[in-house]
Amino acid sequence: MRGDERTSPVADPRLLYSVEEAARLLGIGRTFMFQLVATSEVGSLKIGKRRKIPRRALDDYIARLIAEQDPPQPRSG
């Protein structure tokens, strides 16, 4: 297994990621990931003392970014 396959969302069947793992998957820094969690831009949950990021929360965040940055084009006609 190559190193990049280990953190690929496609190759990784886990449902939850640590904040650090989620940051790595998004290609952002750990501090910025904590900021996204603190401002509820990315959903998270606590399991004991640990903060976990559901895979779906990452997918939802990416979908929102795409929708905000790529608005639908007006129809011609």
C-alpha positions in Angstrom: 0.0 0.0 0.0 1.3 3.4 -0.9 1.4 6.2 1.7 -1.2 8.4 0.0 -3.7 5.4 -0.2 -3.8 5.2 3.6 -5.4 8.7 3.9 -7.6 8.6 0.8 -11.3 8.9 1.6 -12.0 6.3 -1.1 -9.6 3.7 0.3 -10.4 4.5 3.9 -13.7 3.0 5.1 -13.8 4.7 8.4 -16.7 6.9 9.3 -14.8 9.2 11.7 -11.5 11.0 11.6 -9.5 12.9 14.1 -9.2 16.7 13.5 -5.6 16.1 12.3 -6.7 13.4 9.9 -9.5 15.5 8.6 -7.2 18.4 8.0 -4.8 16.2 6.1 -7.6 14.9 3.9 -8.7 18.4 3.1 -5.1 19.6 2.6 -5.3 22.3 5.2 -3.5 23.0 8.5 -4.5 21.6 11.8 -5.2 25.1 13.3 -7.5 26.0 10.4 -9.4 22.7 10.8 -9.9 23.4 14.5 -11.2 26.9 13.5 -13.7 25.3 11.0 -14.9 23.0 13.8 -15.2 25.8 16.4 -17.3 27.9 14.0 -19.4 24.9 13.0 -18.3 25.2 9.4 -17.5 21.5 9.6 -19.6 19.3 11.9 -18.0 17.3 14.6 -18.8 15.2 17.7 -17.2 14.2 20.9 -16.4 10.7 21.9 -15.1 10.8 25.4 -12.5 13.6 25.4 -11.8 13.3 21.7 -13.2 15.4 18.9 -14.1 13.4 15.8 -15.1 14.6 12.3 -17.6 12.4 10.5 -16.7 11.6 6.9 -20.1 13.0 5.8 -19.3 16.4 7.5 -16.2 16.6 5.2 -18.3 15.7 2.2 -20.9 18.3 3.1 -18.3 21.0 3.7 -16.7 20.3 0.3 -20.2 20.4 -1.4 -20.9 23.8 0.2 -17.6 25.2 -1.0 -18.3 24.0 -4.5 -21.8 25.5 -4.5 -20.6 28.9 -3.2 -17.7 29.1 -5.6 -19.4 27.7 -8.7 -22.9 29.3 -8.9 -25.3 28.0 -11.5 -25.0 29.7 -14.9 -28.0 31.6 -16.1 -29.9 29.9 -18.9 -29.8 31.4 -22.3 -32.8 31.3 -24.5 
